[in-house]
Amino acid sequence: MIKFPEVPLGRGPVVMLNLVQFKDRSIYINEYLPAFNKVIAELGIEGVKVKFLGEVISNVIAEENEQWDEVLLVEYPSAEIFRSIAESEQYQLKANPLRIAGTAKLKLIMTRSIDY
């Protein structure tokens, strides 16, 4: 289930950290990701970018039961746009069932850049 915390509106891009444990990698990579991209196009949303997709090769500091297969960083123009995609009928019908079929476990963590 996706929880949508209250986030300050209009504060620019967010990057979603996706920690993925596969049930079926092929479904996730070959079906879910293309379906997700199609939904974005159908909604007319621009500026969603995969910033990084990487295979987890080792847990260095993590709980023993916390095993992930891949890490994905996706930038969205705003938290509102992420939410509008995730709540859209197109996403719920076309992409979300494939996400569920392809993943055994998934964590999504919303982040925002910090100036330091």
N, C-alpha and C positions, 0 to 999 in steps of 0.2 A: 504494500500500500504506500502511496506517495502522500507525505504530509507536506503541507505548504505553510511554513512559518511566516509570520509577518516580517517582511523585510522592508527597509526604507525604499520608497519608490523613487524612480528617476535618478538613481545613483550610478548609472552606467553598467558596463558589462559584468557578467558573473561567469565563473568557470565552474562547471560541474565535474567533480572528481567521482568517477565511476569505478568501483572495485567489483570485479566480475568473477564469479565462479560458475563455470559452464555446466549445464546439463547436456547441451548439444552445441558445441562451438560452431558447427556448420550452419545451424539455424540462425544463431546470433549474427555471425559475420556475413553470411551469404543471403539471408532473408530479412532479418530484423533491421540491420543498418541501411540497406537499400529502401526498405519500406519507410523507415524513419525519414530518410532524405526525400522520398516522394511526398510524404505528409507535409514536410516543411515547404516544398515547392507548391503543393496544392493550397496551402494556407497563405502563400505569397510572402513568406518570411525570408528575409535576407540577413546575412551576417552571422549565421550559425556556423562555427568552424571547429573541426576536430583539430586540437592543438597537439595531441600526443596519443598514440596507441602503442602500448608496450606489453610484452610478456613478462610476468612475474617470474624471476629466476631464483629468488631466495627471500625468505622472511628474515630480516635482521633483528628488528625489535617489533615483536607482535605476539599476540596470544598464540599458544600452541594450536588451538582449534581454529585459528583464523588463517585459512588458506585461500588465496586468490589466484586466478589464472591470468588475468589481464587487468591493466589499468588503462583507463580512457579519460582524457581531459577534453571537455567540449565547452567552447566559449559561446555564450548567448549574449546578444546585445543588451539584455536586461533580465532581471528576475521575472518581470511581468511576461516577457516573451516566452521564457522557459515554461512558466505556468500555463500560458495560453496554448502552447503546443501540447503539453501533458494532459490538459483537461479537454482538448478538442475531441469532437466525435470521430474525426478522421484518425487521430492517433489511437483512440480507444478501440476502434474497429479494425484498423489495418496494421498497426505496428505493435501495440501492446501485447496482443496474443502471441506474437512471435518472440517478443522479449521474454515473456513468461515461459514459453516453450524452450527457449535457448539457455536460460539461466537457472542454476540451482540456488545461488545466493547472489545478492546484489546490494551494494551500498552506494547511495548517492549523497554526496556532500557538496553543498553550495558554498562557493568561495568568492571573494571579491579581492581585487588587488589592493595592497597596502603601500602607500608611499612612505618610504623610510629614508 
